[in-house]
Each structure stands twice: as C-alpha cells, then as structure tokens.
Amino acid sequence: MPEFHFEAKDEKGANVSGQLNAESEREAVRQLQSQGYFLRRLVQEKRPSVAAALPSSAWRDVAAPVFTPVSSKAMSLFFSSFASMLAAGMSIHEATHHLA
C-alpha cells in the first residue's frame, strides 16, 4: 500500500504534518478530510530502486550480473559445450555444474 506524506491545517488552524498509508491519493485525501484536516500538500513516497536499496558492492557482485546482457558468442559457446557434455553421457546436473 502506498505511503503518503501530508501537510495540513486542523480545525483550529494549527499546522499538522505526517504520513499515512492509503490505496490511492483520493483515498488519502478522504482519510485526512474525515479527520477534520484541511489539506495543503500531499506527496506519495517514491519506492527506492533495487540499486538504491543494496550497498554498491552488493549491487556490483550480486544483482548486476543478473541484469547484464549476455553476448551471442558467449551463449553459443555455453550451449555448444552443454550439448557436447550431454551427448557424452553427462547428466544435466553434472554438465551445468561444470559450466557454472
């Protein structure tokens, strides 16, 4: 559920700020109005990307290889070697283990 940060005024005119969870911006406005607030500002919190959530070394070592494209030449070499190993009688598990 998205999180929203808000700034509003209460019924006495005092400034109020905070955050709330709501299904949509419209629902957040309804919740605040039902509490008697006069909304001045409402901003939905942005979720950090995967890269921002991981430390840079973890991103480089773990996540980046998953998103790095593989060249056609590398794929061709992998599958050619894989096919040769299977034809030689290796199990899929053994062939994959040796190629990893």
N, C-alpha and C positions, 0 to 999 in steps of 0.2 A: 504494500500500500504506500503510495507516495507521501512524503513528508513536506509540509508547507511551513514557512516562516512568515509571521504576520506582524504588522504594526497596526494598532487601532486605538480608539478612544472609548472609554467606558461611559456609562450613563451620566457620570459626574464630570466628564471632560478630562479625566486623567489619562495619560498615555499608558498603553499596555502593549507589551510585545511578548512573543512566544512562538511555540511551534505546535503543530497538530498533525495527525495523520488523517487522511480522507481519501476516498476513492477518486475524487476529481476536484478540480478547482471550484466548480459550482457547489459541490458538497461541503468543501471547506468554508466557503462564504456562508452557506446556510448554517453551519455549526456555530460560526462566530456571531452571526446575527441572532441566533437563538439564545446566545449568552448575553445579549444586550450590547454587543460591541459595534462601534461604527468603524468599519474597515478603512484604513488609509493605504495599506500596502500588503500585498500577498505574493510571495515568491515560492515556487516549487523548488525543493532542493534537488540539485543535479547529482546523479549517482556517479562515483568515480569509475573510470575505466579500469580494465584488468591491469593495464600497465601502471596506473597510478596506485593501485591497491598493493602491488607487490614491490618489495625493495628492488632497486635496479639490478643487483646481481642475480636475484631470483628470476627476474624477468628475462635476463640475458641467458641464464642457464637452463631454465625450465620451460617457460612459456614461449619465448621467441622461436625456438626450433619448430614448434607446432605450427606457427603461422608463416614460416619461411617457405617460399615455393621451392619445389624440387625440380631440377633440370630434367629434360627429356633424356639426356645422356645418362644421368645417374639412375633414373628409373629403368632405362633399358638394360644397364649393367646389372642392377639388382634382380630384375625378373629373369634375365638370361641365366644368371648364376643360380637363382632359385629353381628354375626349370631343370637345369643340369643336375642339381643335387637331388631333386625328386626323381628324375629319371634314373639316377644311380642307386636308388633304393632307400634314400634317407626319408625319415618321417617329416611331416610338415613342421613339427615342433623342433626337431634337430636342425633342419635347414634354416628355419627362422632364427634359432639361437645362434648359429654360426654366422649369419649375415648381420646380426644386430651389432 
